[in-house]
Amino acid sequence: MSRRERRAQDARTVRSPDSVMVTLSAFRRTIRSGGNAREVQLEPFQARWLDEQDHSGQNTGDSETHAIFVELKEPAPQPTHDARLGPSES
């Protein structure tokens, strides 16, 4: 799936399955879920793992962001109850 967000665009809450995200542009956004927020900043062409999660966010960068997501359709063998908000650190 390809996703683009304009500068300052707020995204609605979505449910994302376990995924791999690849940034095609610089990526800076605030991600929110369940009263928690996390600032995320990535350079272009970075790949990161995303645990299944419900989240919303806002593009806080200076330009449009573009990323692609490869969503896993099978559930994790043992669901992680302490899933991270946003992408992995590496």
Summary of the structure (lengths in Angstrom):
residues: 90
radius of gyration: 12.4
end to end distance: 20.9
largest distance: 39.1
contacts: 224
relative contact order: 0.37
helix: 0%
strand: 54%
